[in-house]
Amino acid sequence: MIYPPVGIRSIAVNFPSVIRTNDYWRKNYPDLVAKAEQKSLSKVFSPADSTPSNQFELEMSPYLKDPFRGTVERRILGPQESSLTLEYGAAREALAAANLYPEEVDLMIVASLWPENLLPGNAAFLAAKLGVRGAAWNLDSTCSNAMVALQNATALVRTGEYRNVLVVVSCTYSRFTDENDTLSWFFGDGAGAFVVGALKQNQGIISTKIVNTCATCDTFYNELTTDAEGKPRMLIRAAKHTNKVLSETAVDYLRECCLGAIATADVTLDEIQFFAFNTPTAWYSRLCIEALGIHPERTIDLYPQYANIGPMLPIANLYHGAQLGKIQENDLVLVYSIGSVSNAAATVMRWGNVALSPAGRSRTRDNLIEEACLVS
């Protein structure tokens, strides 16, 4: 079937003001670092048996001597920052890059991991801040939020139901982890936005393959607890068998979605100029490269810069891939994401003349608030 040319017109990223390095924990939690191998992060990312038994564990092996499992830096919410402030900045920049006013947005899809309130989500609040008068929906598919939202937005524009759809995605893991839990070491925060609309002929989304990740149910879960002041708080936890499930399913989901998407698009892996993989661990990019047999130059790895930013990973990879000149107009691009207890997704698109927001909020060291200023 030949679809109207619809895809991403502009893209923006917005990261919080604080960069937190491993030295933060070495300075403030030396005992935790010393005992890291008995804590949650190492239990999630260690071989299920005494020796590696699959590709995921083989790629993970070089990082097992590092208590931080290859994490270098994470962007963390600073004072006065929230999922809404990050989303607002990204949305505003994406609209400006697309030369659109808020009143020209027919639909805004917002996917917050997680919103400021358990219910409702951020969509109506963000619409009020932006001045969007059209429909505003909340969507949830955990770390595949961006991909599922892109598929929905594309389908709705193709039918003619909407003309300009603004997709806004945020991840604020730091609100749902404790500093004294080593699981927090591989989480970061950020937001991104993109405008979906009509493109030139033969550009835009070609195919999408999405499958549910029910095999990962009961791996990561949320626990309702209370903070020091007795207020309710939700925290991310990992089950004991999480390491085994993630390592045994990672390659299967990757291949099923990526090979399915290129087959539907009637292209080959060799024809893809750029691969935007989500990179939730230090070794995930290498895992994808080996599993699909592609050259490393055809992708990028943002994990050292951002750590695991969940649903923001595909957006950040596309943004930086284009910013670095690795994606040119009319290139074939494959995007892949994996979300635990949700969906894995791959999309093949022909890149248009995508406008990028200014790079300022993608965090250069010159305009960072040094984390030392925030550490007592």
N, C-alpha and C positions, 0 to 999 in steps of 0.2 A: 504494500500500500504506500502511495506517495502522499506525504503529509505536507501541509503548508510550512514554510521555513520559520520556525519559532525556536528561540533559545535565549541565552544570556546576553543582555545588552550592556550591562555595566556591573561592576563588582567592587566591593569595599570591605576593608577589614578594620577592626578597632580593638586594640588590646589595652588592658589596664596599666596603671602607672608604675607598678612595683615589679621589679625583676628579683626573684628569690633564687639564689644559688645554693649549692650544697653546703657552703660555708655557714649559712644561716643555722642549719641543724648541727653542724659540727661545733659551733660556738654556743648555741642555746640548749642543745639536747645531746651532749657528748655520750651520756650513758645509753641513750636510745640508739645512736649510731654504732656503739660498741656491741650492742646486743641485737643488731638489725636482723641477723640470720634466724632469730627465733620469732620475729615479728611478721606482720601480715604481708608486706610487700614481697619478702623473700619466699613466703609460702605460696603466693600466687604465681611468682615467676621463678620456679625451680623445677627441675625434671621430676616427673611423677615417680620415676624409678631411679636407680643409682646411676644409670647412663642414659644419654639422650636416645629416644625411641622414635622420633619423627623430625620432620624438617624444621618445625617451629623450635623444638628444643635444641637442635643443632645450631641454629642461628643465634639462639639465646646463650649458648655456652660461653662465648668470650666475655659475657657481662656478669657471670655468676660470682666473680671475685669482688665485684663492686657492690657495696651495700645499697647504692642508689640505682642499681640495675641500668646504668647508662644514662640516667637523667642528668642534665647539666644545668638548665635554667627552666624556670616556669614564670609566666606572667600571672600575678595575683592581684585581686581587687585591693585597692587602697582606700583610704578614708573618703567618704562621700561617693564612692563608686558602687554600682549595682548592675544586675543584669539589664535593667531598664536604661541606665545611662550608657552602657556599652552598646545596646541595641539602637538607641537613639542616634548616637554618633555614626554608627555604621550605616543605618538607614538614610540619614541625611546626606552622607557622602555618596552613597549609591545613586540616590535621586539626582544629586547635583551632577554627577558624572554622566548620567543619562539625559541631562537637560530636561528633567521633569519637575513639575511642581507637585506638592502633595495632593492637590485636588485632582490631578490627572491619574492618580492611582485608583484603579477600579477595584482591586482586591489586594489586601496585604495578608500574607501567611506568616505567622510568627511561631517559631519553634524554640522554646527556651528550656534548657536543661540546667536548672529548673527555673520556673517563674518566681517572682517575688512572693506570690501567694500560692498555696497549694491549689486552690481554686478561687476564682478563675485564673486563666493564664495572663500573659502580658499584653495580648493583642489590643484590647480596648484601651488600656492605659497608654500604650505606645502610639496608637492612633490619635489620642488626645494630644500627646506631646508634639506629634508631627503635623497635626492638622489634616489628617486623612479623613475624608468623609465617606469613602467607599467601604465595602465589606472588609472585616478584619477577623481572621480565623486563627485559632490556636491549633497546632499539630504536634503530635508526639510519635517519634520512632527512635528515641534515644540517640545513639551516635550516627544513625542514618537519617537524621532529621533533614539535613540539607538535600539529600538525594531524593527522598520521598516527596519533599516539598517541591523540588524541581520538576518531578514527574507530574504532580498535580497541577502545578502552574502551567506547564507546557500544554497539557491536555485541555485545560480550560481556555487558553488563548487560541488553540487550534480550532475549537468548536465555535469561536466567536462570542462566547459568553462574556469574556473579559478581554480587554486590549492590553493594559499594562498591569502586570502583577509584581508586587514587591515582596520578596522573600527575605525574612530577617531571622537569623539563627544566633543563639548565644549559648555559652557554656560557662557556668560559674561553679566549678567543682570545689573551689576553696570554701564555699559556704557550707558544704556538706561533708567535710573531712576535718579531723582534728590534727593540729600540728604534731601532737605526740603519737599519732598513728602513722607508721611508715607508709601506708597506702597513699597518704597525701603527697609523698615525694614525687610521684609520677603524674600528678594532676596539675593542670593549669586552667586559666580563664581566658575568654576572648569572645568577640562577636563579629559577625560578618553579615553582609546583605548583598543581594543581587536583584536586578530588574529583569524580568522575563517578558519578551515581546516579540514582534515580528522582526525577522532578519532578511538579508538578501537571499535570493534564490540559491538553493543547494547548501545553505548554512543552517546551523542549529542542531537540535536534538534529533538523532537518527534512530536510536534504539535504547531500551532500558530493560534490564533483567533484575528483578527483585525476588528474593526468597526469604521466608521467615527463618529466624535463628532459634527455633524452639529447643534445639539441642543444648542451648546455653541457659535455659531456664534454671533458676536456683543457683546461679553462679554469683553474680553481684546482686545485692538486694539492699533495700533501705530499711533502716531501723529507727523508730521513733524513740527519742530519749529526752533528757532535760539538760540544760546547761547549768553553769554554776549558780545562776540566779533563779533556777527552778522553772525556766521558760522552756516550752517544747522545742525540740530541734531534731531534724532528720539527718542521719548520717549514712554514708555509703559503707557497706560491709561486703566481705568476700567469703564465700563458703569454702570449706576445706578442700573440696574436689575441684575448685575453679581452675587450678593449674592444668589438671589432666584434661578437662573439657576444652579449654581454650586451645591447648596445643594440638589436640586431636582433630579439631574441627576447622582450624584456621585455613589450611590449604584447600580443603574441600569447598568451603564457601567461596573462597577467592576464585577458584577455577570455574565453579558452576556459574557464578554471576558474570565474570569477565568473558569466558568463552561463549556463554549464552548470548551476551550482548553483541559481541562481534559477529557471531553467526547470523543473528537477526539483521544486523547492519550490512551483512554481506561483504565484510572486509576481513582482513587477516591481522594478526598481531604485528606483523612486519610493517603494515601500512599505518599503524598508529604512531604519530610523531611524538606524543607526550602522554605519559601516564601520571595521573594525579591519585596516588594511593593515600588512604588515611594512614597515619603513622603513629599509632597509640603506644608503641614501645620503641626502644632504641634499635631493635633488630627487625622491625616489621617491614621496612622498605626493602631490606636485603631479602627477606622471606618472599616478598612479592616478585622481586627481580628473578630469584632462582626458580620459583614455582612456575613462572610464565616464560622463563628463558629469554629475557629482554636485556638490553644493554643498560648499565646504570646511568648513562648520560641522558637517557630518555625519561628520567624522572628526577625528583628532588626529595630530600629527607629533611623535614623541619623539626624533627624531634629534639635535637640538641638546643634549638632556639625556643621552642614553645612547650615541650613535653606533651602529655596527652590532653588535648583540648577537645576531645570528643567529637561532636557534630560539626565543629568549626574546622576540622582537619581538611576535608575536601575543598572548602572555600579558600582556606589559607594556601593550600597547595596550588590551586588554580591562580590565585592572585599573584603569588610570588613566582610561579612558573611564567606567567605573562610578563611580570615586571622584569624578570631576568632575561627576557627574550627567548625563552625556551618554547614559547607558544606564539605562533604567528597566525595572522588571518588566513583562514581556509585550511589550517592544519586539522588533522583528525586527532581527537583527544579522547582518552578513556579515563573515566573517573570511577573509583571504587571506594566503598565504605562498608564497614562491618559494625553492627551494633549488637551488643549482648542483649538477650531477651527482647529482641525486636526484629530487625531485618538486616540482611546484607544486600547491597545494591551496586550495580555497575551500569554506567551510561556511556554511550558512544555519541559524540557530537562533532560537528565540524565548526570550528571556532570562527566567530564573526569578528567584526571590528569592535571588540569589547573595550569599553572605556573603563579605566582604572581610577579609583580615588587617589588623592595624594598619599604619599607613603608616610607622612608624618606620624600618624597614629599606629603605623605598623611597628613602631618603637625603634628609634635609633637611640644609641647610647647618649647622644648629646642632650636629649630632652627627657631623660628618665629621672624620676625621683629616686635617688639612691636608697636602696633598702636599708642601708645602715642608719638612715635618718629615722626609720620607722621601728628600729629594734632598740629596745631600752637595754 
